[in-house]
Amino acid sequence: MALIPDLAAAALYALVVFLLFLGLLVVFVETIPPRLLMVILLAAILFAAWLAWVGEAGLSFLALGAAAALVANHAFEWLTTR
């Protein structure tokens, strides 16, 4: 049985993970090099795909929320430093 069987609740948890992780990245991390960002994104997407494959679709939303926060942080840095 899945740890988070309700996908709507998992989406809300992913939103919370996204906002918390983005807040931590914006406040405490200055710059993530683009190459490291790509490696982390690829790892998070592969981890989310693996979680979905084994039946943990709710937890894969959490991994995708963290990956989306990394992308949003990079976009925020790019927009504010130009």
PyMOL commands that set and color helices and strands:
alter all, ss='L'
color gray80, all
select helices_A, chain A and resi 7-28+34-53+57-80
alter helices_A, ss='H'
color red, helices_A
deselect
rebuild
show_as cartoon
